[in-house]
Each structure stands twice: as structure tokens, then as C-alpha cells.
Amino acid sequence: MSPDFDGVTETLNNYFDGLYHSDTEILGRVFHPQARYVCATAPDLVNLGMDEYFPVVDKREPPAARGEKRQDAIQSIDFAGPNTAVARVNCAIGERYFTDFLSLIRTDDGWRIIAKVFHYDIV
């Protein structure tokens, strides 16, 4: 069975759309309900479930509404079998430039992000 690059790419593009528009309806279709959102950039570890992360997104002014130039890219996608993938992606929101490591699993509903572990730089 060949890797499902198209399926993972579609999920990642929806992820970028959800972030750019601060749209948790889109993000809810991309993230697995039990997904984790983890960042160790600041001194204190951030480790949130979706019920904690989505309200943060809902409060955020969308980059699209601020007229920010969209800056997102898929750097790599690797597969470990037909139902497991990891992607390295980049995007920018405001002054933060993110490098995300996204672990994805294939479910009955398609590819879903089960873990987002990321770092950001201020640019």
C-alpha cells in the first residue's frame, strides 16, 4: 500500500486554513478529540487538550482579519505504516514563526492530528 500523501496534505492544508482564520470548526475536523497541544519554548511547558486549546484560538484575532500575508508550508511528511504519519510544517501568526511537528493517525473520519509539538521564534 502506498503512503497517502494526498490525504495527509489535505488535512495539513485544512490545519493551515483553520489557523489563518482562527476557525475552531475547521480545526475540530483536523485534530483528534484526544489530541495534545505541547510547547516548550517558554520557561513553563504548555500541554493542553483540545478543550483548553480551542478557547485560546476562539479569542485570537484571525491573521486573515488583520490582513497578514499567509505564511505556511509543509516541510516534510513521513509515514510509519498506512495509518501513522508525522509532518514538519511552518507557519506564522503575528510576530511568531512556528515550527510544528504534527503526529497524525488515520481514523474512520480520515487523517487527524493526534499531537502538535511545536517551537516558535519571535521575528
ROPA-267223 format. One line per field, with one value per residue: residue in one letter; x, y, z of N, C-alpha, C, O in turn; residue number from 1. Coordinates in pm, 1 decimal, padded with zeros to 6 digits, m for minus. Example, Ala and Ser with C-alpha at 12.3 -4.5 7.8 and 13.67 -1.06 7.14 Angstrom:
BEGIN
aa = [A, S]
n_xx = [01319.0, 01285.0]
n_yy = [m00569.0, m00225.0]
n_zz = [00780.0, 00708.0]
ca_xx = [01230.0, 01367.0]
ca_yy = [m00450.0, m00106.0]
ca_zz = [00780.0, 00714.0]
c_xx = [01320.0, 01290.0]
c_yy = [m00330.0, 00003.0]
c_zz = [00780.0, 00787.0]
o_xx = [01423.6, 01340.9]
o_yy = [m00331.9, 00113.8]
o_zz = [00846.5, 00803.9]
i = [1, 2]
This chain:
BEGIN
aa = [M, S, P, D, F, D, G, V, T, E, T, L, N, N, Y, F, D, G, L, Y, H, S, D, T, E, I, L, G, R, V, F, H, P, Q, A, R, Y, V, C, A, T, A, P, D, L, V, N, L, G, M, D, E, Y, F, P, V, V, D, K, R, E, P, P, A, A, R, G, E, K, R, Q, D, A, I, Q, S, I, D, F, A, G, P, N, T, A, V, A, R, V, N, C, A, I, G, E, R, Y, F, T, D, F, L, S, L, I, R, T, D, D, G, W, R, I, I, A, K, V, F, H, Y, D, I, V]
n_xx = [00085.1, 00065.7, 00193.2, m00036.5, m00011.1, m00167.8, m00400.0, m00297.0, m00181.3, m00409.3, m00535.6, m00339.5, m00344.1, m00602.3, m00562.3, m00382.4, m00561.0, m00752.8, m00597.7, m00519.8, m00761.0, m00850.0, m01036.6, m01217.4, m01400.4, m01312.0, m01061.1, m01148.8, m01220.9, m00980.0, m00804.8, m00771.0, m01010.6, m00884.1, m00638.3, m00313.7, m00160.6, 00137.9, 00405.6, 00735.8, 00880.1, 00869.1, 00961.9, 00787.3, 00631.4, 00383.0, 00095.8, m00174.4, m00514.1, m00763.8, m00999.0, m00901.1, m00732.5, m00882.0, m01053.9, m00857.7, m00784.6, m01031.5, m01046.9, m00853.2, m00759.3, m00815.1, m00545.1, m00613.3, m00809.9, m00658.1, m00522.0, m00283.0, m00010.5, m00026.0, 00166.9, 00263.3, 00378.9, 00442.6, 00699.2, 00794.2, 00675.9, 00642.2, 00593.1, 00488.4, 00392.4, 00055.8, m00128.2, m00016.9, 00152.8, 00396.3, 00441.1, 00635.5, 00589.7, 00564.8, 00452.4, 00327.3, 00205.2, 00110.1, 00378.1, 00507.8, 00688.5, 00636.0, 00748.4, 00617.7, 00571.9, 00378.6, 00193.7, 00013.0, m00278.6, m00460.2, m00802.0, m01144.1, m01266.3, m01082.3, m00753.5, m00615.9, m00480.6, m00302.2, m00116.0, 00040.9, 00340.1, 00544.9, 00766.0, 00841.4, 00965.7, 01031.7, 00983.9]
n_yy = [m00118.4, 00215.8, 00520.9, 00764.2, 01042.3, 01247.9, 01249.7, 01317.8, 01564.1, 01712.7, 01727.2, 01877.0, 02117.1, 02203.3, 02241.0, 02461.4, 02649.4, 02665.0, 02776.7, 03024.2, 03154.0, 03146.2, 02948.6, 02734.2, 02543.4, 02434.8, 02347.1, 02159.5, 01951.3, 01865.6, 01807.8, 01529.6, 01436.5, 01372.4, 01488.2, 01637.3, 01948.5, 02091.0, 02283.3, 02384.9, 02617.6, 02857.2, 02930.1, 02775.5, 02465.8, 02412.4, 02226.1, 02114.3, 01999.3, 01962.8, 02082.2, 02284.3, 02423.8, 02513.9, 02731.5, 02930.5, 02979.0, 03070.4, 03319.6, 03462.8, 03717.7, 03667.9, 03599.9, 03644.6, 03844.3, 04055.1, 04108.1, 03980.8, 03849.9, 03530.1, 03270.2, 02971.4, 02635.8, 02302.9, 02109.3, 01846.5, 01506.8, 01203.3, 00852.1, 00584.2, 00312.9, 00237.1, 00391.6, 00588.0, 00890.9, 01155.6, 01502.3, 01782.3, 02117.3, 02468.2, 02787.5, 03123.3, 03346.7, 03655.2, 03801.7, 03569.7, 03288.3, 02966.9, 02632.1, 02330.6, 02001.7, 01755.8, 01484.3, 01238.1, 01033.8, 00782.9, 00770.4, 00649.2, 00872.9, 00988.1, 01141.1, 01259.3, 01498.4, 01395.6, 01478.8, 01785.8, 01926.3, 02190.3, 02467.7, 02813.8, 03115.1, 03459.2, 03698.6]
n_zz = [00000.0, m00091.2, 00051.9, 00183.2, 00076.8, m00033.9, 00126.2, 00381.7, 00318.8, 00250.5, 00502.8, 00639.9, 00494.4, 00557.2, 00828.0, 00822.2, 00709.6, 00915.7, 01123.8, 01008.6, 00980.9, 01238.4, 01311.0, 01483.2, 01413.8, 01172.4, 01266.0, 01449.5, 01287.2, 01203.2, 01415.7, 01630.7, 01878.7, 02121.8, 02105.0, 02174.6, 02259.0, 02259.3, 02386.3, 02441.8, 02436.1, 02591.9, 02937.7, 03101.2, 03050.6, 02807.8, 02785.0, 02652.5, 02621.7, 02362.3, 02451.3, 02605.3, 02435.3, 02206.4, 02300.9, 02331.6, 02067.1, 01972.7, 02096.0, 01970.7, 01742.7, 01405.9, 01180.3, 00913.8, 00931.2, 01012.5, 00790.1, 00741.7, 00559.5, 00429.3, 00558.2, 00533.1, 00522.9, 00415.5, 00525.8, 00544.1, 00517.5, 00674.6, 00684.8, 00896.5, 00839.2, 00719.0, 00861.8, 01019.9, 01053.2, 01037.5, 01031.6, 00942.2, 00969.7, 00887.3, 00998.5, 01029.5, 01271.4, 01350.6, 01518.3, 01563.0, 01452.8, 01364.6, 01412.5, 01363.1, 01476.6, 01374.6, 01467.7, 01309.1, 01272.9, 01096.3, 01091.3, 01108.8, 01014.1, 00850.7, 00813.3, 01114.8, 01341.3, 01613.7, 01791.9, 01853.1, 01860.4, 01922.8, 01839.8, 01870.0, 01721.8, 01776.5, 01535.9]
ca_xx = [00000.0, 00148.5, 00157.0, m00147.0, 00035.9, m00278.1, m00487.0, m00228.3, m00167.2, m00540.6, m00552.3, m00247.8, m00393.9, m00715.3, m00498.8, m00336.3, m00680.4, m00810.4, m00513.0, m00521.3, m00891.9, m00885.8, m01165.1, m01212.1, m01482.8, m01218.2, m00961.4, m01215.6, m01221.7, m00839.8, m00748.0, m00841.0, m01063.4, m00792.1, m00506.9, m00238.5, m00100.0, 00252.9, 00512.6, 00837.2, 00960.5, 00874.7, 01013.8, 00689.8, 00575.5, 00241.0, 00048.2, m00318.3, m00607.4, m00839.4, m01096.3, m00828.0, m00668.9, m00976.6, m01092.2, m00747.7, m00798.4, m01154.5, m01021.5, m00749.1, m00799.2, m00759.7, m00447.6, m00682.2, m00878.8, m00554.1, m00460.9, m00147.6, 00026.0, m00025.0, 00298.7, 00258.7, 00442.9, 00473.2, 00841.4, 00813.4, 00577.0, 00697.7, 00494.1, 00528.4, 00278.8, m00053.0, m00218.2, 00060.5, 00240.4, 00444.0, 00469.1, 00701.8, 00532.2, 00593.3, 00354.4, 00347.8, 00088.6, 00164.2, 00524.6, 00561.3, 00712.9, 00622.2, 00785.9, 00529.0, 00583.9, 00241.4, 00174.4, m00119.4, m00326.5, m00576.1, m00919.8, m01258.1, m01300.4, m00968.6, m00633.0, m00635.4, m00362.8, m00316.1, m00023.9, 00108.9, 00451.4, 00597.8, 00856.0, 00823.8, 01061.8, 00976.4, 01052.4]
ca_yy = [00000.0, 00335.5, 00622.9, 00853.3, 01180.9, 01339.1, 01259.9, 01394.3, 01701.7, 01777.0, 01758.0, 01985.7, 02241.7, 02244.9, 02291.2, 02598.2, 02733.2, 02686.5, 02871.0, 03155.7, 03214.7, 03122.1, 02880.0, 02608.0, 02443.3, 02367.1, 02277.2, 02045.1, 01842.3, 01831.6, 01748.3, 01421.1, 01491.3, 01348.6, 01541.6, 01720.8, 02071.2, 02098.3, 02376.8, 02401.6, 02735.5, 02943.1, 02855.8, 02678.6, 02376.7, 02421.5, 02093.6, 02133.9, 01921.4, 02046.2, 02161.7, 02400.2, 02495.3, 02581.1, 02864.1, 03023.5, 03014.4, 03148.7, 03456.5, 03523.5, 03784.3, 03588.8, 03664.8, 03688.6, 03970.1, 04158.8, 04124.5, 03924.1, 03763.0, 03390.2, 03208.7, 02834.1, 02542.3, 02166.3, 02081.8, 01703.1, 01410.1, 01068.6, 00751.7, 00462.8, 00226.4, 00301.3, 00470.9, 00674.0, 00982.3, 01273.4, 01611.5, 01903.9, 02230.3, 02602.1, 02891.8, 03244.7, 03417.2, 03775.4, 03806.9, 03436.4, 03194.8, 02836.0, 02503.3, 02231.8, 01859.0, 01707.3, 01339.8, 01212.9, 00896.5, 00767.8, 00721.6, 00628.2, 01005.1, 01039.6, 01175.1, 01354.2, 01529.7, 01343.2, 01555.8, 01901.5, 01967.7, 02299.4, 02572.2, 02937.8, 03224.5, 03593.5, 03757.0]
ca_zz = [00000.0, m00098.8, 00151.9, 00145.7, 00083.6, m00064.7, 00243.3, 00486.3, 00270.0, 00264.6, 00645.1, 00675.4, 00435.5, 00640.9, 00951.7, 00793.0, 00693.7, 01048.4, 01197.2, 00944.4, 01005.2, 01379.3, 01296.5, 01556.5, 01344.8, 01082.1, 01347.6, 01510.3, 01189.1, 01176.9, 01537.0, 01700.1, 02004.9, 02233.1, 02067.7, 02267.8, 02207.5, 02351.3, 02350.7, 02546.8, 02403.2, 02710.6, 03053.4, 03150.5, 02950.0, 02775.3, 02746.8, 02657.2, 02542.6, 02269.1, 02526.2, 02657.4, 02323.8, 02117.4, 02350.0, 02302.9, 01925.3, 01958.7, 02145.6, 01889.1, 01619.0, 01295.3, 01092.6, 00791.7, 00960.6, 01023.8, 00658.9, 00739.1, 00448.7, 00472.2, 00554.0, 00582.2, 00429.7, 00457.8, 00505.4, 00520.9, 00565.5, 00682.1, 00723.6, 00968.0, 00813.2, 00645.7, 00946.3, 01108.3, 00980.7, 01108.7, 00938.4, 00991.0, 00897.5, 00938.0, 00972.4, 01108.1, 01322.4, 01413.0, 01521.0, 01594.7, 01343.7, 01427.3, 01356.4, 01424.5, 01449.5, 01386.1, 01455.7, 01254.4, 01262.6, 01008.0, 01163.0, 01019.8, 00960.5, 00774.7, 00888.4, 01224.1, 01421.6, 01749.6, 01876.5, 01796.2, 01945.2, 01841.7, 01887.6, 01793.7, 01732.5, 01753.9, 01418.5]
c_xx = [00089.4, 00101.2, 00051.2, m00104.7, m00078.5, m00369.6, m00424.8, m00214.8, m00299.1, m00565.6, m00463.6, m00293.4, m00515.6, m00666.0, m00452.6, m00454.9, m00741.3, m00730.1, m00524.1, m00652.9, m00936.5, m01021.4, m01158.7, m01307.9, m01395.6, m01117.8, m01020.3, m01225.4, m01080.8, m00776.2, m00834.6, m00893.6, m00969.4, m00651.6, m00446.9, m00172.4, 00012.9, 00358.2, 00606.6, 00924.9, 00977.8, 00927.2, 00918.2, 00632.7, 00426.6, 00199.3, m00103.8, m00392.5, m00685.3, m00942.6, m01032.0, m00771.8, m00769.2, m01026.7, m00983.1, m00758.6, m00921.4, m01135.3, m00924.1, m00809.4, m00735.5, m00654.0, m00512.6, m00749.9, m00780.2, m00485.1, m00318.3, m00127.6, 00032.9, 00114.3, 00289.1, 00316.2, 00460.4, 00619.4, 00866.1, 00694.6, 00645.0, 00589.6, 00560.9, 00410.9, 00166.1, m00139.1, m00147.3, 00154.2, 00286.9, 00479.5, 00542.2, 00648.9, 00576.3, 00475.2, 00387.0, 00212.4, 00142.8, 00314.9, 00588.5, 00571.1, 00723.7, 00684.7, 00706.5, 00569.5, 00445.8, 00238.5, 00030.1, m00150.8, m00445.6, m00688.0, m01029.2, m01301.0, m01187.2, m00850.9, m00663.4, m00502.9, m00389.9, m00222.1, 00039.3, 00214.6, 00526.8, 00694.1, 00822.2, 00939.4, 00986.9, 01056.8, 01011.8]
c_yy = [00124.4, 00438.4, 00719.5, 00999.2, 01278.9, 01358.4, 01341.8, 01540.3, 01777.5, 01816.9, 01875.7, 02118.7, 02293.9, 02300.4, 02435.8, 02693.0, 02766.3, 02785.1, 03011.7, 03229.0, 03202.7, 03053.7, 02742.8, 02503.0, 02364.2, 02285.8, 02154.6, 01925.3, 01791.0, 01759.5, 01633.3, 01478.1, 01474.0, 01403.2, 01627.2, 01835.0, 02104.2, 02194.3, 02392.7, 02523.8, 02825.9, 02861.9, 02749.0, 02597.2, 02404.1, 02284.4, 02093.9, 02026.6, 02016.2, 02132.1, 02284.7, 02486.9, 02572.8, 02715.3, 02970.3, 03072.1, 03103.1, 03293.9, 03533.8, 03596.8, 03708.4, 03665.7, 03716.2, 03823.6, 04085.6, 04183.9, 04072.8, 03839.4, 03620.4, 03331.4, 03070.0, 02742.1, 02406.3, 02141.4, 01934.7, 01625.5, 01273.7, 00974.1, 00637.4, 00367.1, 00303.8, 00396.7, 00568.4, 00760.3, 01092.8, 01377.8, 01722.7, 02017.4, 02360.9, 02691.8, 03011.3, 03300.6, 03537.2, 03775.7, 03671.9, 03349.7, 03056.7, 02724.9, 02399.6, 02091.9, 01800.6, 01556.6, 01316.8, 01063.9, 00894.6, 00703.7, 00692.3, 00759.0, 01065.5, 01069.4, 01282.2, 01374.9, 01480.9, 01415.3, 01666.8, 01942.9, 02072.9, 02389.9, 02698.1, 03032.9, 03354.8, 03655.9, 03901.2]
c_zz = [00000.0, 00003.7, 00097.4, 00161.8, 00059.3, 00055.9, 00354.8, 00444.6, 00281.3, 00410.6, 00685.6, 00616.1, 00510.5, 00774.2, 00931.7, 00778.1, 00829.6, 01130.1, 01139.8, 00971.8, 01151.9, 01388.7, 01363.7, 01498.5, 01247.5, 01163.5, 01416.3, 01417.3, 01160.9, 01295.8, 01586.0, 01831.9, 02124.1, 02205.7, 02178.8, 02191.4, 02304.9, 02297.3, 02469.7, 02520.8, 02524.6, 02828.7, 03107.0, 03034.6, 02932.6, 02723.8, 02763.9, 02578.6, 02452.6, 02340.2, 02589.4, 02544.7, 02239.2, 02171.2, 02328.8, 02158.8, 01905.7, 02000.8, 02057.2, 01768.9, 01503.3, 01216.2, 00964.0, 00813.1, 00975.2, 00890.1, 00651.4, 00614.8, 00502.3, 00451.0, 00615.4, 00476.4, 00495.8, 00424.7, 00475.2, 00575.7, 00561.5, 00734.5, 00799.0, 00956.3, 00749.6, 00728.0, 01039.3, 01024.8, 01075.0, 01004.2, 01012.2, 00904.9, 00962.6, 00908.3, 01061.7, 01148.0, 01398.9, 01405.1, 01551.5, 01469.7, 01406.0, 01343.8, 01433.8, 01381.4, 01478.5, 01365.7, 01414.2, 01254.9, 01167.3, 01089.9, 01060.9, 00952.8, 00877.8, 00865.7, 00991.3, 01297.2, 01563.2, 01845.9, 01794.8, 01897.5, 01864.3, 01918.1, 01808.2, 01821.9, 01711.0, 01640.0, 01400.2]
o_xx = [00179.3, m00016.9, 00051.0, m00155.2, m00085.5, m00411.9, m00491.4, m00234.7, m00299.7, m00611.4, m00508.4, m00282.3, m00531.4, m00722.5, m00480.6, m00450.4, m00777.0, m00787.7, m00536.5, m00655.0, m01047.3, m01109.1, m01102.5, m01296.7, m01404.3, m01092.7, m00949.7, m01236.8, m01064.2, m00702.9, m00957.5, m00826.1, m00974.6, m00556.6, m00517.3, m00133.6, m00012.7, 00395.5, 00562.8, 01033.8, 01089.6, 00936.2, 00962.5, 00591.0, 00353.1, 00259.7, m00155.3, m00340.4, m00673.4, m00971.6, m01102.1, m00764.4, m00742.8, m01041.4, m01014.5, m00743.9, m00916.2, m01201.2, m00913.6, m00898.9, m00614.3, m00671.9, m00471.8, m00748.2, m00816.0, m00399.4, m00240.9, m00217.2, 00091.0, 00171.9, 00305.1, 00304.0, 00488.9, 00659.6, 00949.2, 00623.6, 00698.7, 00506.4, 00674.0, 00338.8, 00178.5, m00215.4, m00210.3, 00225.4, 00225.0, 00540.0, 00514.0, 00661.3, 00619.3, 00406.6, 00464.4, 00117.9, 00212.4, 00372.9, 00710.6, 00476.5, 00810.1, 00675.1, 00724.9, 00597.7, 00401.9, 00276.1, m00062.9, m00062.4, m00521.5, m00670.7, m01008.8, m01364.5, m01195.0, m00848.8, m00727.6, m00423.8, m00488.7, m00244.4, 00085.1, 00182.3, 00567.6, 00702.0, 00779.6, 01000.9, 00889.6, 01179.5, 01058.5]
o_yy = [00135.9, 00442.6, 00751.6, 01070.5, 01382.6, 01470.4, 01425.5, 01630.3, 01894.9, 01927.8, 01964.5, 02222.4, 02414.9, 02396.4, 02522.3, 02805.4, 02881.1, 02869.2, 03108.3, 03351.5, 03243.8, 03095.5, 02648.0, 02385.0, 02241.6, 02169.2, 02056.5, 01811.4, 01684.6, 01662.2, 01640.7, 01561.6, 01553.2, 01368.1, 01681.4, 01820.4, 02141.2, 02188.7, 02411.5, 02533.7, 02866.7, 02739.3, 02643.7, 02652.9, 02417.4, 02231.9, 02076.2, 01970.6, 02137.9, 02243.1, 02379.9, 02609.1, 02687.7, 02808.1, 03087.8, 03191.2, 03200.3, 03382.6, 03656.0, 03545.2, 03686.9, 03784.3, 03819.5, 03908.5, 04201.1, 04271.6, 04115.1, 03766.9, 03595.0, 03340.6, 03053.9, 02766.9, 02396.0, 02151.3, 01901.5, 01670.3, 01233.2, 01011.5, 00598.9, 00343.8, 00424.4, 00474.8, 00625.8, 00710.6, 01119.4, 01346.8, 01752.5, 02014.8, 02363.2, 02675.7, 03000.5, 03301.6, 03522.1, 03752.9, 03662.1, 03338.7, 03032.2, 02724.1, 02382.5, 02067.4, 01796.8, 01506.9, 01368.9, 00979.7, 00991.1, 00597.3, 00709.0, 00756.9, 01182.0, 01027.8, 01382.8, 01281.9, 01520.1, 01414.1, 01645.4, 01989.0, 02047.5, 02388.3, 02690.0, 03031.5, 03359.6, 03665.2, 03967.1]
o_zz = [00083.3, 00038.2, m00021.4, 00248.5, 00125.2, 00084.6, 00415.8, 00526.2, 00318.2, 00437.9, 00758.0, 00681.5, 00526.1, 00826.6, 01014.8, 00828.3, 00856.1, 01199.2, 01215.1, 00984.4, 01186.4, 01464.3, 01309.0, 01531.8, 01241.0, 01133.1, 01439.1, 01462.5, 01101.2, 01278.4, 01582.5, 01892.1, 02218.2, 02275.7, 02264.0, 02075.5, 02419.5, 02180.2, 02583.2, 02577.4, 02556.2, 02821.0, 03153.1, 02933.1, 03030.5, 02630.3, 02874.3, 02482.1, 02466.1, 02295.5, 02623.6, 02557.6, 02203.6, 02091.6, 02310.0, 02131.3, 01830.3, 01946.5, 02067.8, 01702.0, 01502.8, 01188.3, 00910.9, 00724.0, 00952.4, 00879.5, 00565.5, 00571.5, 00607.8, 00342.6, 00736.4, 00356.5, 00615.1, 00308.8, 00390.7, 00665.8, 00458.4, 00817.1, 00769.6, 01053.3, 00727.9, 00671.2, 01128.2, 00937.6, 01178.0, 00901.5, 01128.3, 00782.5, 01077.9, 00807.4, 01156.9, 01069.1, 01499.3, 01298.9, 01564.2, 01391.6, 01490.2, 01221.0, 01554.3, 01264.1, 01593.4, 01259.5, 01475.8, 01239.4, 01158.4, 01149.4, 00940.7, 00847.4, 00838.8, 00981.6, 00961.1, 01312.9, 01625.3, 01967.0, 01682.5, 02007.0, 01751.0, 02041.0, 01693.0, 01928.5, 01635.7, 01645.7, 01307.3]
i = [1, 2, 3, 4, 5, 6, 7, 8, 9, 10, 11, 12, 13, 14, 15, 16, 17, 18, 19, 20, 21, 22, 23, 24, 25, 26, 27, 28, 29, 30, 31, 32, 33, 34, 35, 36, 37, 38, 39, 40, 41, 42, 43, 44, 45, 46, 47, 48, 49, 50, 51, 52, 53, 54, 55, 56, 57, 58, 59, 60, 61, 62, 63, 64, 65, 66, 67, 68, 69, 70, 71, 72, 73, 74, 75, 76, 77, 78, 79, 80, 81, 82, 83, 84, 85, 86, 87, 88, 89, 90, 91, 92, 93, 94, 95, 96, 97, 98, 99, 100, 101, 102, 103, 104, 105, 106, 107, 108, 109, 110, 111, 112, 113, 114, 115, 116, 117, 118, 119, 120, 121, 122, 123]
